[in-house]
Amino acid sequence: MQKKELYKIVGKNIQKQRLIQGYTQETFAELMGVSWSYVSKIEAGFLNLSLGKILEIANYLNIDIQLLLNVHY
């Protein structure tokens, strides 16, 4: 697996969990105190997120971090 592929998988997992929670990208960005474009770049897999940032996102979504790190083959 390439790094960029992993970024996309984590981004899609974040998007899925955000949608389950009923947040738009805009409302989730507001909750996190970041811009809408930052959330968009995360979900598109354009950013290399630290584990700390992934944990922070999991906490905002009130979910276990494993849901965001889940990689399906």
Secondary structure, DSSP 4 states (H G I P E B T S, - for coil): --HHHHHHHHHHHHHHHHHHHT--HHHHHHHHTS-HHHHHHHHHT-S---HHHHHHHHHHHTS-THHHH----
